[in-house]
Amino acid sequence: MFFLSQLEHKLRLPPHKLDTPLEEAIIDELQTIFLDKVILKLGLCISIYDIKSIDGGFVFPNDGAPTYTVRLF
């Protein structure tokens, strides 16, 4: 049995991934974080189905990477 869950995650995108298209770089980073991992009270994450929104892109002081708020299924 599978469940589709909606998550919100603050994602720091490493500077070396800024040369790829934004959505592709974010999906790649999210797959690194979530795929084949057990998420508390949800279960095993087997796929990133869709990205609902990408907000932000803020660079915080003393950090060279943008941080995005990503809502995903």
Contact map, one row per residue, 1 for C-alpha under 8 A:
1110000000000000000000000000000000000000000000000000000000000000000000000
1111000000000000000000000000000000000000000000000000000000000000000000000
1111100000000000000000000000000000000000000000000000000000000000000000000
0111110000000000000000000000000000000000000000000000000000000000000000001
0011111000000000000000000000000000000000010000000000000000000000000000001
0001111100000000000000000000000000000000000000000000000000000000000000111
0000111110000000000000000000000000000000000000000000000000000000000000111
0000011111000000000000000000000000000000000000000000000000000000000011110
0000001111100000000000000000000000000000000000000000000000000000000011100
0000000111110000000000000000000000000000000000000000000000000000001111000
0000000011111000000000000000010000000000000000000000000000000000001111000
0000000001111100000000000000000000000000000000000000000000000000111100000
0000000000111110110000001100100000000000000000000000000000000000111100000
0000000000011111110000000000000000000000000000000000000000000000110000000
0000000000001111110000000000000000000000000000000000000000000001110000000
0000000000000111111000000000000000000000000000000000000000000000000000000
0000000000001111111100001000000000000000000000000000000000000000000000000
0000000000001111111111001000000000000000000000000000000000000000000000000
0000000000000001111110000000000000000000000000000000000000000000000000000
0000000000000000111111011000000000000000000000000000000000000000000000000
0000000000000000011111111000000000000000000000000000000000000000000000000
0000000000000000010111111100000000000000000000000000000000000000000000000
0000000000000000000011111110000000000000000000000000000000000000000000000
0000000000000000000111111111000000000000000000000000000000000000000000000
0000000000001000110111111111100000000000000000000000000000000000000000000
0000000000001000000001111111110000000000000000000000000000000000000000000
0000000000000000000000111111111000000000000000010000000000000000000000000
0000000000000000000000011111111100000000000000000000000000000000000000000
0000000000001000000000001111111110000000000000000000000000000000000000000
0000000000100000000000000111111111100000000000010000000000000000000000000
0000000000000000000000000011111111100000000000110000000000000000000000000
0000000000000000000000000001111111100000000000000000000000000000000000000
0000000000000000000000000000111111101000000000000000000000000000000000000
0000000000000000000000000000011111111000000010000000000000000000000000000
0000000000000000000000000000011111111000000011110000000000000000000000000
0000000000000000000000000000000001111100000111000000000000000000000000000
0000000000000000000000000000000011111110000111000000000000000000000000000
0000000000000000000000000000000000011111011110000000000000000000000000000
0000000000000000000000000000000000001111111110000000000000000000000000000
0000000000000000000000000000000000000111111000000000000000000000000000000
0000000000000000000000000000000000000011111000000000000000000000000000000
0000100000000000000000000000000000000111111100000000000000000000000000000
0000000000000000000000000000000000000111111110000000000000000000000000000
0000000000000000000000000000000000011110011111000000000000000000000000000
0000000000000000000000000000000001111110001111110000000000000000000000000
0000000000000000000000000000000000111000000111110000000000000000000000000
0000000000000000000000000000001000100000000011111000000000000000000000000
0000000000000000000000000010011000100000000011111110000000000000000000011
0000000000000000000000000000000000000000000000111110000000000000000000011
0000000000000000000000000000000000000000000000011111000000000000000000011
0000000000000000000000000000000000000000000000011111110000000000000001111
0000000000000000000000000000000000000000000000000111110000000000000001111
0000000000000000000000000000000000000000000000000011111000000000000001110
0000000000000000000000000000000000000000000000000011111100000000000111100
0000000000000000000000000000000000000000000000000000111110000000000111000
0000000000000000000000000000000000000000000000000000011111000000001110000
0000000000000000000000000000000000000000000000000000001111100000011100000
0000000000000000000000000000000000000000000000000000000111110000011100000
0000000000000000000000000000000000000000000000000000000011111011111000000
0000000000000000000000000000000000000000000000000000000001111111111000000
0000000000000000000000000000000000000000000000000000000000111110000000000
0000000000000000000000000000000000000000000000000000000000011111000000000
0000000000000000000000000000000000000000000000000000000000111111100000000
0000000000000010000000000000000000000000000000000000000000110111110000000
0000000000011110000000000000000000000000000000000000000000110011111000000
0000000000011110000000000000000000000000000000000000000011110001111100000
0000000001111000000000000000000000000000000000000000000111110000111110000
0000000001111000000000000000000000000000000000000000011111000000011111000
0000000111100000000000000000000000000000000000000000011100000000001111100
0000000111100000000000000000000000000000000000000011111000000000000111110
0000011110000000000000000000000000000000000000000011110000000000000011111
0000011100000000000000000000000000000000000000011111100000000000000001111
0001111000000000000000000000000000000000000000011111000000000000000000111
